[in-house]
Amino acid sequence: MSTPAIATDALTKTYGTRSVVRDFTFRVNPGEVYALVGPNGAGKTTVIRLVAGLAFPTSGQVRILGKDPHQHPAVRRELGAVVEAPAAFYPYLTGRANLRLHADLAGGVEPGRIDEVLRLMELDDAADRKVGVYSLGMRQRLGVAAAVLTRPQVLILDEPASGMDPLSLHLVHSVLRQAAEDGTAVLLSTHHLDEVVAYCTRVAILEEGALIDEVNLFDRRERFRARVTDLAAGVRALEAQPEAVTHATIRGTELVFIPRSADDLGRVSTILAEAGVGVLEMNRDVFDLRAYYRERVSAERARRTGQLTATQDGRATGTGHGGAA
Amino acid sequence: MIPTLLRMELAKLWRLTSVRFGLALLLVFPWLWAYAPGIFEVYGFFLVSGFQVPALSLLSSMQFLLPLLVAITAAELLGTEMAHGTLPTILLRPVTRPNWLAAKLIVVALYPFLMLLLFLLASLAAGVPFGFGAFFGGTGLGEAGLLGQGMLTSGQALAEIARGYALAALALVPIGMLSLLFTVVFMNAAGGALATLATLIFMQLLVVFPSLEPFLLTTQLNAYATPASEVLWVMALIALYGALFSALAVVLFERKDF
């Protein structure tokens, strides 16, 4: 198995007595877009800063391409990141000069690369203006330009959509999607669940610094459901064709499956028909991340509140016993 | 990497508000002081040579103005990185934290020398009307003070002034380091500069303990008048302060969360 581009083990960060990140373990593989979502104060930014090597974990480990970024600063040559919103640059320098500075600090980039990323982020017209006069969205785009400047293997972005108009947002998403297709591992935090659903591979839902769920969006996006005449026979038939279907299971009264590609969707009907299974209805299994997110966060809060109440009850009982004793 | 960082920091230094304001003030200051009508009432002497203007400039600014300018500039050099949010951005590049801070420490150490060179040139320019020939008296920066021990040639006067200014600049270096250290602690420019000034004021009060006085950082601000026999000791003490503050700043910066 190849080394994950980003890996954490039981990552924990505590300030005083308050844990802002608790035992968070996750992996991001090359070519994946991994999103951190959660309410304000859930610990997303802290995770980003811990992974980027800007903050030190209280316990646990972070590995970028298999190396601890604190002990091996050279690994940051393979890291592109935007950790401030809006992205931070020297306001008295032009966009181009800021990128030149980043290139120098990274050990240099190939000739023409700065112009290339400026064009990519549609900043070529503003390249020779001072960053101090850039709009919020332009700064964010320059941030992404700086992040992809060295063609890094790992991209880390905290709220990349912050302050962006829909066109800029689309541009940034397409750049990140392309980077992932080229093999870059992308880790981002966001409140925009639509962008998560649009192109992220997996999403981690954080609440009070802890991972409460990790959803494989790739599977969810490509999932179909069918009402069939014989559920068990349908699953058996699809499981026997792994070159066409990667996953098949029964959910309630429906057969749920993931075709290997869009072309294989047509083959599913044939496979089922050949197995003597009639298809009554077939639909894409639309995954509502917003609803799922609300449900998971609410459930987690209810669980914690219940625990807290139980603890308080226990404490009250204990005090009572102590008093009696 | 260090040359790139140094180039970057030097370019930033010139853009700092405190540097531009400070240097402009130091260009004007000697002219005001050299021709101030109340100079006799305050210091009890008349200027007889242009070589005495640099001493007058230094004597009147070394206890407060120059340490203030150095402290503010050092604090601003790091504090603006926090204000602009550029510090985390730069640290994401393959730059080690000690290297990055070392570049700032080097620039902070160079700054008093650059500042006092300009101050000296401005003071000499302000002294032009008094002439630069040989004269009876002292420059104010030699062992015999402003009164002197007889005739002083232009060369001797210039050597005394250069030595005094070099020692004064050296004495200001640990103040810049201290300010950088406090800025690392408080993570903002105002906190760093104010803590430095408070420390200097506190140290000045410690003269009530005579045994401590020779070792105080504030005592070293008079290094420009140090007799030749004690120069090495004073320089060693200043270097020790500078090394201590720098090392502490690097150690704290290494473990800081951003």
Interface residues (C-beta under 8 A of the other chain):
Chain A: R49 A52 G53 L54 A55 F56 P73 A74 V75 R76 R77 L79 A81 V83 E84 A87 A88 F89 Y90 P91 Y92 L101 H102 D104 L105 A106 G107 A146
Chain B: M1 T4 L5 M8 K12 R15 H84 G85 T86 P88 T89 I90 L91 L92 R93 P94 V95 T96 R255 D257 F258
